[in-house]
Amino acid sequence: MTERLDVGFVPAECPGANATGATHTSTLLVERLSRHHDLTVYVSSQMDASERDLPARDRVEYVLHDDLPKLPHPISVKVDALRKETTALESHDLVHSYSPAFLPVLAELAVPTLVTLNSYVPVCPKGDMMYQGKRKCSGPSPAKCAGCVASTSLSRRQGVEDELRAAYTSLGRLGFVSSNLDRADDIDAYHALSPHLVDDYAELGFPGDRTTVVPHFYDEAFRRDPDDGPADGALSLLYVGALQDIKGVDVLVRALPNLAAVGVDVDLRIAGTGPLERQLRRLATDLGVDDAITWLGYVDHADLPAEYERADAFVYPGRLDEPFGRVLLEALASGTPVVASDVGSTDYIVGDAGVRFESEDSGALADACLDLVDDYRAYADAIPAQLEQFAPETVVTEFCSLYASVADRRPTAPPVAGAAVDD
């Protein structure tokens, strides 16, 4: 049993909010870690935290800086709010930020610090490490990043308003990225969600020897046993996520005619919204597959387990090296095999419980779906073993071990003046 520690925990966003995967994971971590440690959760958010269902009140205290303005820049405002709590943060055994956006604050603290690397925001103004939206970036510099932001906005064509907002947010992070690279060595330890993140950050100068991989754990609300799979000639597919260029949903839509050509009756359900929705709908019409797609729009997180359960397979067609991809874990926990592009950590998460295909290749995606159907039972049967490493108690135990090792770096108090000192 590890020592019960006094932990200052900084979530990615307001716990209990129905927002990003990092926000949901923060909520689950607060609930689980508070069973082992005393947590003070420091919320810096543009949301109204007072209206949220804040989790885990037992041995958890909240310090709220909510309803923050978005100007001059969303990140700088949140960082400045947390910096006001420096004295309180330094009273803990250790401080863990589940968002790398707060790295500049933790770098200034005189207590052991742990920062989670769950995005590329600290090292990429756009947060995706995709140079001009086309290939993986080799590393940032102010001039390079400014040019990349501009060219990416022009090439994506996701709407003037959306692109201007994205460009403003990205350009405002240029100084933030430079500061993170300068202060990277001032953090005691890092937590990465997957092995490839360790390598990516180490190449940019972050201390790989101080970075520990601890994955997400699955949400037990999604836990279901696999079903019997698709009926003859039919295949129910599900996509969950934003409708953005980097998510590759267009590749998925383009794969449907390939499946229809070999007699597969596809029912694709798309859960999510985003700036590409109009273009994707037009693409589906042009390809003659609009009748095969149900556009669900935004789906509340509590309603997603039912969507996963009804699908024969979950499809992740992304172009981006996602730091983790919680949706893949949600699918597996629901007993649903996965068809995923060969980017980022999909091999680490999916293992033998799905099929991977070459990113950007709609024909390869269709072939992967056929491979899954041909040996569906084997992929479904592989899910329980694959999930073991992502079980809640397994992951929380790894977190507790990581906390103990970070807390051991607490500075030793100097001897009191006049006190006897052993030889």
LUMVEX-395532 format. One record per residue (C-alpha): residue number from 1; residue in one letter; x, y, z. Coordinates in nm, 3 decimals, always signed. Layout:
N
NODE  num  residuo       px       py       pz
NODE  NUM        a        X        Y        Z
...
This chain:
423
NODE  num  residuo       px       py       pz
NODE    1        m   +0.000   +0.000   +0.000
NODE    2        t   +0.152   +0.333   -0.104
NODE    3        e   +0.162   +0.636   +0.121
NODE    4        r   -0.147   +0.857   +0.110
NODE    5        l   -0.024   +1.184   -0.034
NODE    6        d   -0.152   +1.539   -0.038
NODE    7        v   -0.178   +1.609   -0.410
NODE    8        g   -0.251   +1.930   -0.596
NODE    9        f   -0.429   +1.817   -0.913
NODE   10        v   -0.481   +2.048   -1.212
NODE   11        p   -0.735   +1.903   -1.458
NODE   12        a   -0.746   +1.967   -1.831
NODE   13        e   -1.079   +2.143   -1.788
NODE   14        c   -1.361   +2.165   -1.539
NODE   15        p   -1.427   +1.808   -1.410
NODE   16        g   -1.778   +1.694   -1.486
NODE   17        a   -1.797   +1.894   -1.809
NODE   18        n   -1.911   +1.706   -2.116
NODE   19        a   -1.618   +1.820   -2.328
NODE   20        t   -1.300   +1.661   -2.465
NODE   21        g   -1.156   +1.318   -2.391
NODE   22        a   -0.893   +1.479   -2.167
NODE   23        t   -1.169   +1.648   -1.967
NODE   24        h   -1.357   +1.322   -1.923
NODE   25        t   -1.037   +1.145   -1.820
NODE   26        s   -0.965   +1.418   -1.565
NODE   27        t   -1.307   +1.352   -1.415
NODE   28        l   -1.245   +0.977   -1.394
NODE   29        l   -0.900   +1.033   -1.242
NODE   30        v   -1.033   +1.262   -0.970
NODE   31        e   -1.290   +0.997   -0.880
NODE   32        r   -1.037   +0.712   -0.870
NODE   33        l   -0.727   +0.882   -0.730
NODE   34        s   -0.921   +1.034   -0.440
NODE   35        r   -0.966   +0.681   -0.307
NODE   36        h   -0.588   +0.664   -0.255
NODE   37        h   -0.478   +1.027   -0.202
NODE   38        d   -0.609   +1.359   -0.071
NODE   39        l   -0.672   +1.585   -0.368
NODE   40        t   -0.705   +1.958   -0.403
NODE   41        v   -0.833   +2.021   -0.756
NODE   42        y   -0.738   +2.357   -0.907
NODE   43        v   -0.982   +2.447   -1.183
NODE   44        s   -0.893   +2.720   -1.433
NODE   45        s   -1.171   +2.739   -1.689
NODE   46        q   -1.381   +2.958   -1.911
NODE   47        m   -1.675   +2.738   -1.808
NODE   48        d   -1.902   +2.803   -1.511
NODE   49        a   -1.781   +2.540   -1.265
NODE   50        s   -2.056   +2.622   -1.014
NODE   51        e   -2.311   +2.472   -1.252
NODE   52        r   -2.115   +2.150   -1.305
NODE   53        d   -2.158   +1.823   -1.123
NODE   54        l   -1.811   +1.820   -0.968
NODE   55        p   -1.707   +1.461   -0.892
NODE   56        a   -1.576   +1.285   -0.583
NODE   57        r   -1.637   +1.519   -0.289
NODE   58        d   -1.491   +1.275   -0.036
NODE   59        r   -1.133   +1.387   +0.048
NODE   60        v   -1.142   +1.625   -0.248
NODE   61        e   -1.138   +2.002   -0.227
NODE   62        y   -1.191   +2.239   -0.520
NODE   63        v   -1.027   +2.574   -0.584
NODE   64        l   -1.226   +2.737   -0.863
NODE   65        h   -1.118   +3.001   -1.111
NODE   66        d   -1.410   +2.977   -1.350
NODE   67        d   -1.598   +3.198   -1.594
NODE   68        l   -1.260   +3.329   -1.707
NODE   69        p   -1.249   +3.556   -2.015
NODE   70        k   -1.104   +3.424   -2.340
NODE   71        l   -0.907   +3.742   -2.406
NODE   72        p   -0.627   +3.825   -2.449
NODE   73        h   -0.583   +3.451   -2.511
NODE   74        p   -0.761   +3.145   -2.363
NODE   75        i   -0.442   +2.969   -2.251
NODE   76        s   -0.268   +3.277   -2.107
NODE   77        v   -0.577   +3.368   -1.906
NODE   78        k   -0.599   +3.017   -1.755
NODE   79        v   -0.226   +3.003   -1.684
NODE   80        d   -0.237   +3.342   -1.512
NODE   81        a   -0.531   +3.230   -1.297
NODE   82        l   -0.345   +2.918   -1.179
NODE   83        r   -0.029   +3.119   -1.110
NODE   84        k   -0.223   +3.312   -0.845
NODE   85        e   -0.236   +2.985   -0.648
NODE   86        t   +0.144   +2.940   -0.633
NODE   87        t   +0.160   +2.956   -0.251
NODE   88        a   -0.122   +2.702   -0.215
NODE   89        l   +0.029   +2.472   -0.479
NODE   90        e   +0.360   +2.466   -0.293
NODE   91        s   +0.187   +2.334   +0.021
NODE   92        h   +0.127   +1.989   -0.136
NODE   93        d   +0.345   +1.679   -0.143
NODE   94        l   +0.336   +1.702   -0.521
NODE   95        v   +0.148   +1.885   -0.796
NODE   96        h   +0.017   +1.700   -1.101
NODE   97        s   -0.115   +1.890   -1.401
NODE   98        y   -0.321   +1.670   -1.631
NODE   99        s   -0.292   +1.943   -1.890
NODE  100        p   +0.046   +2.034   -2.043
NODE  101        a   -0.091   +2.386   -2.091
NODE  102        f   +0.005   +2.462   -1.729
NODE  103        l   +0.370   +2.357   -1.767
NODE  104        p   +0.493   +2.720   -1.722
NODE  105        v   +0.332   +2.740   -1.377
NODE  106        l   +0.461   +2.404   -1.254
NODE  107        a   +0.812   +2.488   -1.376
NODE  108        e   +0.823   +2.767   -1.116
NODE  109        l   +0.716   +2.557   -0.815
NODE  110        a   +0.945   +2.446   -0.532
NODE  111        v   +0.764   +2.113   -0.481
NODE  112        p   +0.783   +1.793   -0.689
NODE  113        t   +0.596   +1.835   -1.016
NODE  114        l   +0.438   +1.599   -1.268
NODE  115        v   +0.300   +1.707   -1.606
NODE  116        t   +0.086   +1.486   -1.829
NODE  117        l   +0.166   +1.489   -2.199
NODE  118        n   -0.175   +1.421   -2.352
NODE  119        s   -0.156   +1.660   -2.648
NODE  120        y   +0.095   +1.841   -2.864
NODE  121        v   -0.014   +2.185   -2.742
NODE  122        p   +0.315   +2.252   -2.552
NODE  123        v   +0.524   +2.208   -2.868
NODE  124        c   +0.289   +2.298   -3.155
NODE  125        p   +0.075   +2.613   -3.179
NODE  126        k   -0.189   +2.419   -3.374
NODE  127        g   -0.169   +2.126   -3.134
NODE  128        d   -0.138   +1.860   -3.403
NODE  129        m   +0.232   +1.844   -3.503
NODE  130        m   +0.124   +1.837   -3.869
NODE  131        y   +0.336   +2.068   -4.084
NODE  132        q   +0.099   +2.260   -4.312
NODE  133        g   -0.157   +1.993   -4.230
NODE  134        k   +0.021   +1.742   -4.457
NODE  135        r   +0.306   +1.566   -4.276
NODE  136        k   +0.449   +1.523   -3.930
NODE  137        c   +0.647   +1.825   -3.812
NODE  138        s   +1.012   +1.787   -3.716
NODE  139        g   +0.998   +2.063   -3.455
NODE  140        p   +0.886   +2.420   -3.393
NODE  141        s   +1.040   +2.762   -3.450
NODE  142        p   +0.857   +3.098   -3.446
NODE  143        a   +0.890   +3.170   -3.819
NODE  144        k   +0.818   +2.812   -3.922
NODE  145        c   +0.512   +2.790   -3.699
NODE  146        a   +0.370   +3.124   -3.815
NODE  147        g   +0.398   +3.016   -4.178
NODE  148        c   +0.248   +2.676   -4.101
NODE  149        v   -0.055   +2.830   -3.927
NODE  150        a   -0.123   +3.057   -4.224
NODE  151        s   -0.081   +2.791   -4.493
NODE  152        t   -0.287   +2.533   -4.302
NODE  153        s   -0.575   +2.777   -4.263
NODE  154        l   -0.577   +2.840   -4.636
NODE  155        s   -0.557   +2.473   -4.735
NODE  156        r   -0.823   +2.338   -4.499
NODE  157        r   -1.100   +2.573   -4.618
NODE  158        q   -1.323   +2.484   -4.326
NODE  159        g   -1.497   +2.820   -4.326
NODE  160        v   -1.362   +3.173   -4.281
NODE  161        e   -1.491   +3.217   -3.926
NODE  162        d   -1.357   +2.881   -3.804
NODE  163        e   -1.020   +2.930   -3.969
NODE  164        l   -0.978   +3.284   -3.835
NODE  165        r   -1.059   +3.165   -3.485
NODE  166        a   -0.817   +2.873   -3.517
NODE  167        a   -0.542   +3.096   -3.658
NODE  168        y   -0.585   +3.350   -3.376
NODE  169        t   -0.565   +3.076   -3.113
NODE  170        s   -0.262   +2.916   -3.277
NODE  171        l   -0.065   +3.236   -3.333
NODE  172        g   -0.126   +3.333   -2.971
NODE  173        r   +0.058   +3.015   -2.865
NODE  174        l   +0.387   +3.098   -3.038
NODE  175        g   +0.544   +3.246   -2.724
NODE  176        f   +0.388   +2.973   -2.512
NODE  177        v   +0.561   +2.702   -2.719
NODE  178        s   +0.899   +2.876   -2.692
NODE  179        s   +0.858   +2.907   -2.315
NODE  180        n   +0.771   +2.538   -2.280
NODE  181        l   +1.079   +2.429   -2.470
NODE  182        d   +1.295   +2.655   -2.250
NODE  183        r   +1.142   +2.523   -1.926
NODE  184        a   +1.096   +2.156   -2.017
NODE  185        d   +1.385   +2.045   -1.795
NODE  186        d   +1.240   +2.228   -1.492
NODE  187        i   +0.962   +1.969   -1.444
NODE  188        d   +1.052   +1.677   -1.216
NODE  189        a   +0.862   +1.409   -1.409
NODE  190        y   +0.638   +1.362   -1.708
NODE  191        h   +0.351   +1.124   -1.770
NODE  192        a   +0.282   +1.019   -2.130
NODE  193        l   -0.029   +0.839   -2.248
NODE  194        s   +0.152   +0.618   -2.498
NODE  195        p   +0.502   +0.508   -2.601
NODE  196        h   +0.513   +0.714   -2.920
NODE  197        l   +0.453   +1.034   -2.721
NODE  198        v   +0.769   +0.967   -2.519
NODE  199        d   +0.970   +0.943   -2.840
NODE  200        d   +0.806   +1.248   -3.000
NODE  201        y   +0.873   +1.472   -2.701
NODE  202        a   +1.224   +1.336   -2.643
NODE  203        e   +1.315   +1.436   -2.999
NODE  204        l   +1.217   +1.792   -2.908
NODE  205        g   +1.436   +1.805   -2.598
NODE  206        f   +1.200   +1.682   -2.325
NODE  207        p   +1.362   +1.440   -2.076
NODE  208        g   +1.267   +1.094   -2.197
NODE  209        d   +1.435   +0.933   -1.895
NODE  210        r   +1.189   +1.118   -1.669
NODE  211        t   +0.881   +1.027   -1.873
NODE  212        t   +0.662   +0.734   -1.769
NODE  213        v   +0.392   +0.577   -1.985
NODE  214        v   +0.059   +0.529   -1.807
NODE  215        p   -0.237   +0.489   -2.045
NODE  216        h   -0.599   +0.591   -2.006
NODE  217        f   -0.824   +0.341   -1.833
NODE  218        y   -1.160   +0.247   -1.977
NODE  219        d   -1.480   +0.393   -1.839
NODE  220        e   -1.677   +0.112   -1.678
NODE  221        a   -1.999   +0.270   -1.806
NODE  222        f   -1.897   +0.135   -2.149
NODE  223        r   -1.816   -0.219   -2.039
NODE  224        r   -2.003   -0.479   -2.246
NODE  225        d   -1.926   -0.825   -2.381
NODE  226        p   -1.877   -0.868   -2.759
NODE  227        d   -2.184   -0.976   -2.956
NODE  228        d   -2.212   -1.220   -3.246
NODE  229        g   -2.103   -0.971   -3.509
NODE  230        p   -2.245   -0.871   -3.849
NODE  231        a   -2.520   -1.057   -4.028
NODE  232        d   -2.445   -1.195   -4.374
NODE  233        g   -2.392   -0.917   -4.625
NODE  234        a   -2.447   -0.639   -4.370
NODE  235        l   -2.205   -0.429   -4.169
NODE  236        s   -2.285   -0.164   -3.910
NODE  237        l   -2.003   +0.091   -3.867
NODE  238        l   -1.963   +0.375   -3.619
NODE  239        y   -1.749   +0.689   -3.616
NODE  240        v   -1.732   +0.913   -3.308
NODE  241        g   -1.542   +1.239   -3.312
NODE  242        a   -1.511   +1.586   -3.456
NODE  243        l   -1.578   +1.643   -3.824
NODE  244        q   -1.242   +1.797   -3.903
NODE  245        d   -0.987   +1.745   -4.177
NODE  246        i   -0.734   +1.576   -3.946
NODE  247        k   -0.990   +1.314   -3.843
NODE  248        g   -1.005   +1.167   -4.195
NODE  249        v   -1.381   +1.116   -4.204
NODE  250        d   -1.372   +1.185   -4.579
NODE  251        v   -1.155   +0.871   -4.618
NODE  252        l   -1.424   +0.670   -4.443
NODE  253        v   -1.700   +0.810   -4.666
NODE  254        r   -1.492   +0.736   -4.977
NODE  255        a   -1.454   +0.373   -4.865
NODE  256        l   -1.828   +0.305   -4.874
NODE  257        p   -1.856   +0.262   -5.254
NODE  258        n   -1.574   +0.003   -5.237
NODE  259        l   -1.774   -0.199   -4.984
NODE  260        a   -2.096   -0.164   -5.182
NODE  261        a   -1.915   -0.288   -5.494
NODE  262        v   -1.848   -0.626   -5.327
NODE  263        g   -2.201   -0.662   -5.197
NODE  264        v   -2.163   -0.535   -4.840
NODE  265        d   -2.468   -0.348   -4.715
NODE  266        v   -2.315   -0.080   -4.492
NODE  267        d   -2.494   +0.119   -4.224
NODE  268        l   -2.258   +0.398   -4.109
NODE  269        r   -2.352   +0.611   -3.810
NODE  270        i   -2.148   +0.930   -3.762
NODE  271        a   -2.159   +1.089   -3.416
NODE  272        g   -2.008   +1.435   -3.402
NODE  273        t   -2.014   +1.784   -3.545
NODE  274        g   -1.757   +2.015   -3.695
NODE  275        p   -1.664   +2.252   -3.975
NODE  276        l   -1.642   +1.979   -4.241
NODE  277        e   -1.996   +1.847   -4.199
NODE  278        r   -2.140   +2.028   -4.500
NODE  279        q   -1.854   +1.914   -4.724
NODE  280        l   -1.882   +1.557   -4.600
NODE  281        r   -2.256   +1.547   -4.667
NODE  282        r   -2.192   +1.679   -5.018
NODE  283        l   -1.925   +1.415   -5.072
NODE  284        a   -2.163   +1.139   -4.962
NODE  285        t   -2.425   +1.264   -5.210
NODE  286        d   -2.173   +1.286   -5.493
NODE  287        l   -2.060   +0.928   -5.426
NODE  288        g   -2.416   +0.801   -5.401
NODE  289        v   -2.376   +0.672   -5.046
NODE  290        d   -2.583   +0.927   -4.854
NODE  291        d   -2.853   +0.666   -4.786
NODE  292        a   -2.593   +0.452   -4.608
NODE  293        i   -2.508   +0.724   -4.356
NODE  294        t   -2.696   +0.841   -4.049
NODE  295        w   -2.569   +1.178   -3.926
NODE  296        l   -2.626   +1.172   -3.551
NODE  297        g   -2.480   +1.516   -3.476
NODE  298        y   -2.364   +1.577   -3.121
NODE  299        v   -2.423   +1.276   -2.896
NODE  300        d   -2.408   +1.317   -2.519
NODE  301        h   -2.130   +1.112   -2.364
NODE  302        a   -2.380   +0.921   -2.151
NODE  303        d   -2.554   +0.803   -2.471
NODE  304        l   -2.241   +0.680   -2.648
NODE  305        p   -2.227   +0.329   -2.492
NODE  306        a   -2.548   +0.237   -2.673
NODE  307        e   -2.403   +0.359   -3.004
NODE  308        y   -2.088   +0.151   -2.962
NODE  309        e   -2.291   -0.154   -2.861
NODE  310        r   -2.511   -0.146   -3.171
NODE  311        a   -2.210   -0.124   -3.408
NODE  312        d   -2.029   -0.423   -3.555
NODE  313        a   -1.709   -0.220   -3.579
NODE  314        f   -1.578   +0.120   -3.478
NODE  315        v   -1.376   +0.305   -3.744
NODE  316        y   -1.099   +0.551   -3.669
NODE  317        p   -0.975   +0.694   -4.003
NODE  318        g   -0.758   +0.973   -3.857
NODE  319        r   -0.462   +1.140   -4.026
NODE  320        l   -0.317   +1.270   -3.700
NODE  321        d   -0.085   +1.088   -3.460
NODE  322        e   -0.333   +1.114   -3.175
NODE  323        p   -0.162   +1.112   -2.834
NODE  324        f   -0.394   +0.827   -2.736
NODE  325        g   -0.745   +0.815   -2.882
NODE  326        r   -0.992   +0.746   -2.602
NODE  327        v   -1.263   +0.654   -2.854
NODE  328        l   -1.065   +0.342   -2.943
NODE  329        l   -1.071   +0.235   -2.579
NODE  330        e   -1.443   +0.314   -2.550
NODE  331        a   -1.511   +0.090   -2.850
NODE  332        l   -1.313   -0.202   -2.710
NODE  333        a   -1.471   -0.166   -2.367
NODE  334        s   -1.807   -0.189   -2.544
NODE  335        g   -1.706   -0.519   -2.703
NODE  336        t   -1.670   -0.358   -3.047
NODE  337        p   -1.368   -0.446   -3.266
NODE  338        v   -1.185   -0.159   -3.432
NODE  339        v   -1.076   -0.064   -3.782
NODE  340        a   -0.809   +0.206   -3.744
NODE  341        s   -0.555   +0.393   -3.953
NODE  342        d   -0.190   +0.313   -3.882
NODE  343        v   -0.108   +0.637   -3.699
NODE  344        g   -0.003   +0.729   -3.348
NODE  345        s   -0.090   +0.477   -3.079
NODE  346        t   -0.357   +0.274   -3.257
NODE  347        d   -0.140   -0.041   -3.251
NODE  348        y   -0.073   +0.006   -2.877
NODE  349        i   -0.443   +0.037   -2.795
NODE  350        v   -0.606   -0.198   -3.045
NODE  351        g   -0.354   -0.483   -3.060
NODE  352        d   -0.518   -0.800   -3.195
NODE  353        a   -0.868   -0.666   -3.132
NODE  354        g   -0.893   -0.496   -3.469
NODE  355        v   -0.745   -0.427   -3.811
NODE  356        r   -0.521   -0.137   -3.908
NODE  357        f   -0.492   +0.017   -4.254
NODE  358        e   -0.271   +0.270   -4.428
NODE  359        s   -0.383   +0.622   -4.342
NODE  360        e   -0.547   +0.823   -4.623
NODE  361        d   -0.620   +0.510   -4.830
NODE  362        s   -0.995   +0.454   -4.867
NODE  363        g   -0.939   +0.127   -5.054
NODE  364        a   -0.724   -0.003   -4.771
NODE  365        l   -0.993   +0.100   -4.523
NODE  366        a   -1.254   -0.099   -4.716
NODE  367        d   -1.021   -0.401   -4.733
NODE  368        a   -0.965   -0.376   -4.357
NODE  369        c   -1.340   -0.388   -4.300
NODE  370        l   -1.362   -0.702   -4.515
NODE  371        d   -1.074   -0.860   -4.321
NODE  372        l   -1.258   -0.787   -3.999
NODE  373        v   -1.579   -0.946   -4.126
NODE  374        d   -1.395   -1.256   -4.252
NODE  375        d   -1.245   -1.332   -3.908
NODE  376        y   -1.478   -1.133   -3.684
NODE  377        r   -1.493   -1.382   -3.398
NODE  378        a   -1.114   -1.386   -3.358
NODE  379        y   -1.094   -1.007   -3.333
NODE  380        a   -1.386   -0.992   -3.089
NODE  381        d   -1.239   -1.270   -2.876
NODE  382        a   -0.911   -1.076   -2.849
NODE  383        i   -1.081   -0.780   -2.679
NODE  384        p   -1.081   -0.903   -2.314
NODE  385        a   -0.706   -0.974   -2.309
NODE  386        q   -0.631   -0.644   -2.483
NODE  387        l   -0.837   -0.453   -2.226
NODE  388        e   -0.651   -0.589   -1.924
NODE  389        q   -0.374   -0.328   -1.944
NODE  390        f   -0.639   -0.054   -1.950
NODE  391        a   -0.845   -0.175   -1.653
NODE  392        p   -0.917   +0.106   -1.403
NODE  393        e   -0.743   -0.050   -1.103
NODE  394        t   -0.443   -0.153   -1.311
NODE  395        v   -0.392   +0.202   -1.437
NODE  396        v   -0.463   +0.369   -1.102
NODE  397        t   -0.206   +0.141   -0.936
NODE  398        e   +0.049   +0.260   -1.194
NODE  399        f   -0.045   +0.622   -1.117
NODE  400        c   -0.001   +0.566   -0.744
NODE  401        s   +0.345   +0.419   -0.804
NODE  402        l   +0.432   +0.717   -1.022
NODE  403        y   +0.307   +0.960   -0.755
NODE  404        a   +0.519   +0.787   -0.490
NODE  405        s   +0.834   +0.811   -0.702
NODE  406        v   +0.772   +1.180   -0.780
NODE  407        a   +0.693   +1.266   -0.417
NODE  408        d   +1.021   +1.104   -0.310
NODE  409        r   +1.191   +1.400   -0.473
NODE  410        r   +1.065   +1.627   -0.194
NODE  411        p   +1.351   +1.844   -0.073
NODE  412        t   +1.491   +1.757   +0.267
NODE  413        a   +1.447   +2.036   +0.521
NODE  414        p   +1.780   +2.197   +0.628
NODE  415        p   +1.891   +2.136   +0.989
NODE  416        v   +1.767   +2.384   +1.246
NODE  417        a   +2.035   +2.630   +1.355
NODE  418        g   +2.203   +2.516   +1.677
NODE  419        a   +2.067   +2.159   +1.654
NODE  420        a   +2.306   +1.869   +1.697
NODE  421        v   +2.413   +1.708   +1.374
NODE  422        d   +2.530   +1.344   +1.359
NODE  423        d   +2.884   +1.285   +1.241
